[in-house]
Amino acid sequence: MANVIGQIDRAIEATGRVVAGVGDDRLTDPTMCTDWDVRALLNHTVGGMRIFTAQLTGTDAGADHEADWLGTDPRAAYAAAADADHAAWHLPGALAITVHISLGALPGPLAAVIHLTELCAHGADLAVATGREAALDEDLCEELLATMHGMGGIDAYRMPGVFGPEAPAPAGALPHRRLLAYLGRPVDGVPG
């Protein structure tokens, strides 16, 4: 499980590359998360990072998950959250902490995999929505898929608002698109 911290680092970096290239003119673009445009999805991602950071550092996040975490500079908000999130996961004993999120009290290793999933999936969601798919870490998406299958799948988390039923992925789809399809995103027919 120690490798999951390195994978979180890679997910933060890859999503950061996506976010860095998203102009203000793209913030209202739709995403495959039908209730969220790009700004709302990025806000959710930053909020998740801030909440995990607070849990790992024993501090107060200062707001709930869907508060406005972006302010007037979404890219700077992501960068600041990414730095804090990275530092929190590298604290001694981070994987030994019980993390309390909306899914309940989770042991550190499971919390880390869930956080990794959030970062990879939402990074890919943002990349697809904004045409920044080349910025993703395809090897990491492949590794996460293998982890999910190795855990026996994610059927326990397939519920509205978390993950939907597995969707079809186009033949020859890149790993990030196969990951999104596995998580219930309708990538078949989405250009890219």
C-alpha positions in Angstrom: 0.0 0.0 0.0 3.0 2.4 0.4 2.8 2.7 -3.4 -0.6 4.4 -3.2 1.0 7.5 -1.8 3.2 7.7 -4.9 0.1 7.1 -7.1 -1.7 10.0 -5.3 1.3 12.2 -6.1 1.1 11.2 -9.7 -2.6 11.8 -9.8 -2.2 15.3 -8.2 0.4 16.1 -10.8 -1.6 14.8 -13.8 -4.7 16.6 -12.7 -2.7 19.7 -12.1 -1.5 19.6 -15.8 -5.1 19.4 -16.9 -6.2 22.2 -14.6 -3.3 24.5 -15.6 -4.5 24.5 -19.2 -8.2 25.1 -18.5 -8.9 28.7 -19.4 -11.7 30.8 -17.7 -13.7 30.5 -20.9 -14.0 26.7 -20.4 -15.3 26.8 -16.8 -18.9 26.7 -17.8 -18.4 23.8 -20.3 -20.5 20.6 -19.5 -18.8 17.5 -18.1 -19.8 13.8 -18.1 -20.9 14.5 -14.4 -24.2 15.8 -15.7 -24.9 17.9 -12.6 -21.6 19.8 -12.8 -19.9 22.1 -15.3 -16.1 22.3 -15.4 -16.0 24.8 -12.5 -18.3 22.8 -10.3 -16.3 19.6 -10.9 -13.0 21.4 -10.2 -14.5 22.9 -7.1 -15.6 19.4 -5.9 -12.1 18.1 -6.6 -10.4 20.9 -4.7 -12.9 20.5 -1.8 -12.2 16.8 -1.6 -8.5 17.5 -1.4 -9.0 20.1 1.3 -11.2 17.7 3.3 -8.7 14.8 3.0 -5.9 17.2 4.0 -7.8 18.3 7.1 -8.5 14.7 8.1 -4.9 13.7 7.7 -3.6 16.7 9.6 -6.2 16.8 12.4 -7.4 20.2 11.4 -10.7 21.8 10.4 -11.3 22.0 6.6 -13.1 25.2 7.2 -16.1 24.4 4.9 -18.1 21.5 3.6 -17.3 19.7 0.4 -19.5 21.7 -1.9 -18.6 25.2 -0.6 -16.8 27.6 -3.0 -13.2 26.4 -2.7 -12.1 28.1 -5.9 -12.7 31.8 -5.3 -11.6 34.0 -8.2 -8.6 31.9 -9.3 -9.4 28.3 -9.8 -5.9 27.3 -11.0 -4.3 28.9 -7.9 -6.9 27.2 -5.7 -6.1 23.8 -7.2 -2.3 24.4 -6.9 -2.6 25.4 -3.2 -4.9 22.4 -2.4 -2.5 20.1 -4.3 0.5 21.3 -2.3 -1.4 20.8 1.0 -2.8 17.4 -0.1 0.7 16.2 -1.1 2.2 17.2 2.2 -0.6 15.6 4.2 -0.2 12.2 2.6 3.5 12.4 3.2 3.1 12.9 7.0 4.5 10.0 9.0 1.7 7.5 9.7 -0.7 8.9 7.2 -1.9 5.5 6.2 -2.5 4.6 9.8 -5.1 7.3 10.3 -8.8 6.6 10.2 -10.4 9.1 7.8 -13.9 10.2 8.2 -15.7 11.2 5.0 -19.2 11.0 3.7 -18.7 7.3 3.0 -18.0 6.8 6.7 -14.9 6.0 8.8 -12.3 4.5 6.6 -8.9 2.9 7.4 -6.1 4.9 5.9 -5.2 2.5 3.1 -8.8 2.4 1.8 -9.2 6.1 2.2 -6.0 6.5 0.1 -7.4 4.3 -2.7 -10.7 6.3 -2.6 -8.8 9.6 -2.8 -6.7 8.3 -5.6 -9.9 7.3 -7.4 -11.4 10.7 -7.0 -8.3 12.4 -8.3 -7.9 10.1 -11.3 -11.5 10.0 -12.2 -12.2 13.8 -11.8 -8.9 14.6 -13.5 -10.0 12.5 -16.4 -13.5 14.0 -16.3 -12.0 17.5 -16.5 -9.6 16.4 -19.3 -12.4 15.0 -21.4 -14.6 18.0 -20.9 -11.8 20.5 -21.8 -9.9 18.6 -24.5 -6.8 18.1 -22.3 -6.7 14.3 -22.3 -3.0 14.2 -23.4 -2.1 15.6 -20.0 -3.3 12.5 -18.2 -1.1 9.7 -16.8 -2.4 6.7 -18.7 -0.2 4.2 -16.8 -1.7 5.4 -13.5 -5.2 5.0 -14.9 -4.3 1.5 -15.9 -2.8 0.8 -12.5 -6.0 2.1 -10.7 -8.2 -0.2 -12.9 -6.0 -3.1 -12.0 -6.3 -2.2 -8.3 -10.1 -2.0 -8.5 -10.3 -5.3 -10.2 -7.9 -6.8 -7.7 -10.1 -5.7 -4.8 -13.0 -7.6 -6.4 -14.5 -4.6 -8.1 -16.4 -1.6 -6.9 -19.9 -2.8 -6.9 -20.3 -1.9 -3.2 -19.9 1.8 -4.3 -22.1 1.7 -7.3 -24.9 4.0 -6.1 -26.4 7.2 -7.3 -24.0 10.1 -6.7 -20.9 7.9 -6.4 -20.5 5.5 -9.3 -23.1 4.2 -11.8 -23.3 0.9 -13.6 -20.3 0.1 -15.7 -20.7 1.8 -19.1 -19.3 0.5 -22.4 -15.9 1.7 -23.5 -15.1 2.0 -27.2 -12.8 -0.7 -28.6 -9.2 0.3 -28.2 -10.1 3.1 -25.7 -7.2 4.6 -23.7 -6.9 3.6 -20.0 -8.5 6.9 -18.7 -11.6 6.3 -20.8 -11.8 2.6 -19.7 -11.5 3.9 -16.1 -14.3 6.4 -16.6 -16.5 3.8 -18.3 -15.8 1.3 -15.4 -16.9 4.0 -13.0 -20.2 4.5 -14.9 -19.3 7.5 -17.2 -20.9 7.3 -20.7 -17.7 7.6 -22.7 -18.9 5.7 -25.7 -19.7 8.3 -28.4 -17.8 11.1 -26.6 -15.3 12.6 -29.0 -11.6 11.9 -28.1 
